[in-house]
Amino acid sequence: MNPFLSKATLLALSIMSSTAMASHWSYEGEGSPEHWGALSEEYKTCQTGMNQSPINIDQSANAHLKPLKTHYTEGPITLINNGHTIQAALKSATADTIAIDGTPFTLQQFHFHAPSENTVHGKHYAMEMHLVHKDANGAIAVVAVMFDKGAANTELDKLWATMPEQTGQDANVTSQMDLNALLPKNKRFWRFSGSLTTPPCSEGVTWIVMKHPLTLSAAQLEKFSHTMHHDNNRPPQPLNGRVVVE
């Protein structure tokens, strides 16, 4: 620190530093999920929102939803360790799509949480993958796929082989992978209206949670958990009268 800085400058630097630290969110300690809404004005929806995600899926109404139709033709090219998750970036911004109520949504990225964020009848799965999509108007739809501990997942192996271990690192995915293989063959799902599960917790997100889980091995789960150093799931949020349909 420069000894000739004025007291006013030192105070300003101290305030800036404190503000930066206060707005930093995480999954542990003072930045943990229960504090997100108080960390920054931008994050207040995390505390005040009435349609927050994730949720516990316990009851659902039968709306005769058709199985999800996906059009995934290209896999990821880069994995990023952003300190909160391992996130995959795609080859192009237009190739991989789904359709919801006739509206096309384009896959933007996908990432992982362990244990799962959404629960089913109070059960956490070992891991949950979120495939984040946007439509032409910027509306967001997330497809969630659950993973139970069991047989090793060969497509995950192709990602995990180059998993960046340090926060801020990225790595090229060297093996061509089939993104469709990271979806269950039976594409029945639950659907509800929710939010982003990380700050700023923006609402108006369409959630599609696949009913049938995939598997990953104990070793695959351990590699992810070891890289993250902590659980990276937000606890389930109140339904506040929302209805889950299937």
C-alpha positions as CSV (number, residue, x, y, z in Angstrom):
1,M,0.0,0.0,0.0
2,N,1.3,3.5,-0.9
3,P,2.1,5.3,2.4
4,F,1.2,8.7,0.8
5,L,-2.4,7.8,-0.1
6,S,-4.9,10.2,1.6
7,K,-7.2,9.0,4.3
8,A,-10.1,9.6,1.9
9,T,-8.6,7.5,-0.8
10,L,-7.8,4.7,1.7
11,L,-11.5,4.8,2.9
12,A,-12.8,4.7,-0.7
13,L,-10.5,1.7,-1.4
14,S,-11.7,0.0,1.7
15,I,-15.4,0.5,0.8
16,M,-14.8,-0.7,-2.8
17,S,-13.1,-3.8,-1.4
18,S,-15.9,-4.5,1.1
19,T,-18.5,-4.1,-1.6
20,A,-16.8,-6.5,-3.9
21,M,-16.5,-9.0,-1.2
22,A,-20.1,-8.6,-0.2
23,S,-21.4,-9.2,-3.7
24,H,-19.4,-12.4,-4.1
25,W,-21.7,-15.4,-3.9
26,S,-20.8,-18.9,-3.2
27,Y,-22.1,-22.1,-1.7
28,E,-20.4,-21.8,1.6
29,G,-20.0,-19.3,4.5
30,E,-21.2,-15.7,4.3
31,G,-21.8,-16.0,0.5
32,S,-23.9,-19.1,0.8
33,P,-27.4,-19.5,-0.7
34,E,-29.4,-18.3,2.3
35,H,-27.5,-15.0,2.1
36,W,-27.6,-14.4,-1.6
37,G,-30.5,-11.9,-1.5
38,A,-28.6,-9.7,0.9
39,L,-25.3,-9.6,-0.9
40,S,-26.3,-7.2,-3.6
41,E,-29.3,-5.2,-4.8
42,E,-29.1,-7.2,-8.1
43,Y,-29.6,-10.4,-6.1
44,K,-32.6,-9.4,-4.1
45,T,-34.9,-11.7,-6.1
46,C,-33.1,-14.6,-4.6
47,Q,-34.8,-13.6,-1.3
48,T,-38.0,-11.9,-2.4
49,G,-38.9,-14.0,-5.5
50,M,-42.0,-16.2,-5.3
51,N,-41.2,-18.5,-8.2
52,Q,-37.7,-19.7,-7.2
53,S,-35.8,-22.8,-8.3
54,P,-34.9,-25.5,-7.5
55,I,-38.0,-27.2,-6.0
56,N,-39.0,-30.5,-4.5
57,I,-41.2,-32.4,-6.9
58,D,-43.8,-34.2,-4.8
59,Q,-47.1,-33.9,-6.5
60,S,-47.9,-33.1,-10.2
61,A,-51.0,-32.6,-12.4
62,N,-51.4,-34.6,-15.5
63,A,-51.4,-32.2,-18.5
64,H,-50.7,-35.0,-21.0
65,L,-47.4,-33.4,-22.0
66,K,-45.7,-35.0,-25.0
67,P,-42.2,-36.3,-24.6
68,L,-39.5,-33.7,-25.2
69,K,-38.2,-33.4,-28.7
70,T,-34.5,-32.4,-29.0
71,H,-32.3,-31.6,-32.0
72,Y,-28.7,-31.8,-30.7
73,T,-26.2,-32.2,-33.6
74,E,-23.0,-30.7,-32.1
75,G,-21.1,-31.4,-28.9
76,P,-19.2,-29.0,-26.7
77,I,-15.7,-27.8,-27.5
78,T,-14.6,-26.2,-24.2
79,L,-15.0,-26.9,-20.5
80,I,-14.7,-24.0,-18.1
81,N,-14.2,-24.1,-14.3
82,N,-15.8,-20.9,-13.2
83,G,-15.5,-21.7,-9.5
84,H,-19.2,-22.5,-9.2
85,T,-19.5,-25.4,-11.6
86,I,-18.0,-27.1,-14.6
87,Q,-19.6,-25.5,-17.7
88,A,-19.5,-26.7,-21.3
89,A,-19.3,-24.2,-24.2
90,L,-20.7,-25.3,-27.6
91,K,-19.3,-25.3,-31.1
92,S,-22.0,-23.0,-32.4
93,A,-24.8,-20.8,-31.1
94,T,-27.5,-22.2,-33.4
95,A,-27.0,-25.9,-33.9
96,D,-28.6,-27.5,-30.8
97,T,-32.3,-26.8,-30.2
98,I,-35.4,-28.0,-28.5
99,A,-39.0,-27.0,-29.1
100,I,-41.4,-25.9,-26.3
101,D,-45.1,-25.3,-27.3
102,G,-43.9,-24.9,-30.9
103,T,-41.2,-22.3,-30.0
104,P,-37.6,-23.2,-30.7
105,F,-35.0,-22.7,-27.9
106,T,-31.3,-22.8,-28.7
107,L,-28.8,-24.5,-26.3
108,Q,-26.4,-21.9,-24.8
109,Q,-24.4,-24.0,-22.4
110,F,-24.7,-26.9,-20.0
111,H,-23.3,-27.4,-16.5
112,F,-23.5,-29.7,-13.4
113,H,-24.5,-29.6,-9.8
114,A,-23.7,-32.2,-7.1
115,P,-25.8,-33.3,-5.3
116,S,-28.9,-32.5,-7.4
117,E,-30.6,-29.1,-6.9
118,N,-34.2,-30.3,-7.7
119,T,-35.4,-33.2,-5.6
120,V,-38.1,-35.8,-6.2
121,H,-40.2,-36.8,-3.2
122,G,-37.4,-35.3,-1.0
123,K,-34.7,-37.3,-2.7
124,H,-31.4,-35.8,-3.9
125,Y,-29.8,-37.4,-6.9
126,A,-26.0,-37.7,-7.0
127,M,-25.7,-35.1,-9.7
128,E,-27.9,-32.9,-11.9
129,M,-27.0,-31.5,-15.4
130,H,-28.6,-28.3,-16.6
131,L,-28.9,-27.6,-20.3
132,V,-29.7,-23.9,-20.6
133,H,-31.6,-22.7,-23.7
134,K,-32.9,-19.3,-25.0
135,D,-35.5,-18.4,-27.5
136,A,-35.4,-15.5,-30.0
137,N,-36.9,-13.2,-27.3
138,G,-34.4,-14.1,-24.6
139,A,-36.7,-16.4,-22.6
140,I,-34.9,-19.2,-20.8
141,A,-35.7,-22.9,-20.6
142,V,-33.6,-25.3,-18.6
143,V,-33.6,-29.1,-19.2
144,A,-32.5,-30.9,-16.1
145,V,-31.1,-34.5,-16.2
146,M,-30.6,-36.4,-13.0
147,F,-27.7,-38.9,-12.4
148,D,-27.7,-41.8,-9.9
149,K,-24.6,-43.5,-8.7
150,G,-24.1,-46.7,-10.7
151,A,-22.5,-47.7,-14.0
152,A,-19.9,-45.3,-15.4
153,N,-21.2,-42.9,-18.1
154,T,-19.0,-43.1,-21.2
155,E,-20.1,-39.6,-22.5
156,L,-19.2,-38.0,-19.2
157,D,-15.8,-39.7,-19.4
158,K,-15.2,-37.7,-22.6
159,L,-15.8,-34.5,-20.7
160,W,-14.2,-35.4,-17.4
161,A,-10.9,-36.4,-19.3
162,T,-10.1,-32.7,-19.7
163,M,-11.9,-31.3,-16.7
164,P,-10.0,-28.1,-15.6
165,E,-9.0,-28.4,-12.0
166,Q,-8.4,-24.7,-11.1
167,T,-10.9,-21.9,-11.0
168,G,-10.7,-19.7,-14.1
169,Q,-9.2,-22.4,-16.2
170,D,-10.7,-23.8,-19.4
171,A,-9.8,-26.8,-21.5
172,N,-10.6,-28.1,-24.9
173,V,-12.8,-31.2,-25.2
174,T,-10.6,-33.5,-27.2
175,S,-13.1,-36.3,-27.9
176,Q,-16.1,-36.0,-30.1
177,M,-19.1,-36.6,-27.9
178,D,-22.8,-37.3,-28.5
179,L,-24.8,-34.8,-26.5
180,N,-28.0,-36.9,-27.1
181,A,-26.3,-39.7,-25.0
182,L,-26.5,-37.4,-22.0
183,L,-30.3,-37.5,-22.2
184,P,-32.4,-40.5,-21.1
185,K,-34.0,-42.6,-23.8
186,N,-37.4,-42.1,-22.2
187,K,-37.9,-38.3,-22.5
188,R,-41.0,-37.9,-20.2
189,F,-40.6,-34.9,-17.9
190,W,-42.1,-32.7,-15.2
191,R,-42.5,-29.0,-16.1
192,F,-42.9,-25.9,-13.9
193,S,-42.1,-22.2,-13.9
194,G,-39.1,-21.2,-11.9
195,S,-35.9,-19.2,-11.8
196,L,-32.2,-19.4,-12.3
197,T,-30.7,-21.4,-9.4
198,T,-27.8,-18.9,-9.1
199,P,-27.7,-15.2,-8.6
200,P,-29.4,-13.0,-9.8
201,C,-32.1,-15.8,-9.5
202,S,-34.1,-14.2,-12.3
203,E,-37.6,-15.7,-12.7
204,G,-39.7,-16.6,-15.7
205,V,-37.6,-19.7,-16.5
206,T,-39.3,-22.7,-17.9
207,W,-38.1,-25.9,-16.2
208,I,-38.2,-29.3,-17.7
209,V,-37.0,-32.0,-15.3
210,M,-36.5,-35.4,-17.0
211,K,-38.2,-38.2,-15.0
212,H,-35.7,-40.9,-15.8
213,P,-32.1,-40.6,-14.4
214,L,-28.9,-41.6,-16.0
215,T,-26.0,-43.1,-14.0
216,L,-22.4,-42.1,-13.3
217,S,-19.8,-44.0,-11.4
218,A,-18.6,-43.2,-7.8
219,A,-15.2,-42.3,-9.4
220,Q,-16.8,-39.9,-11.8
221,L,-18.8,-38.2,-9.0
222,E,-15.7,-38.0,-6.8
223,K,-13.7,-36.3,-9.6
224,F,-16.3,-33.6,-10.0
225,S,-16.7,-33.1,-6.2
226,H,-12.9,-33.0,-5.7
227,T,-12.6,-30.4,-8.4
228,M,-15.4,-28.2,-6.9
229,H,-14.1,-28.7,-3.3
230,H,-17.7,-28.4,-2.0
231,D,-21.3,-29.2,-2.8
232,N,-22.7,-26.7,-5.4
233,N,-26.4,-27.0,-5.0
234,R,-29.0,-24.5,-3.9
235,P,-31.6,-26.0,-1.5
236,P,-35.2,-26.5,-2.8
237,Q,-37.3,-23.4,-2.6
238,P,-41.0,-23.0,-1.6
239,L,-43.6,-23.7,-4.3
240,N,-45.8,-20.8,-3.3
241,G,-48.8,-22.3,-5.0
242,R,-47.1,-23.3,-8.2
243,V,-48.3,-26.5,-10.0
244,V,-45.9,-29.0,-11.5
245,V,-47.3,-30.6,-14.6
246,E,-46.4,-33.8,-16.5
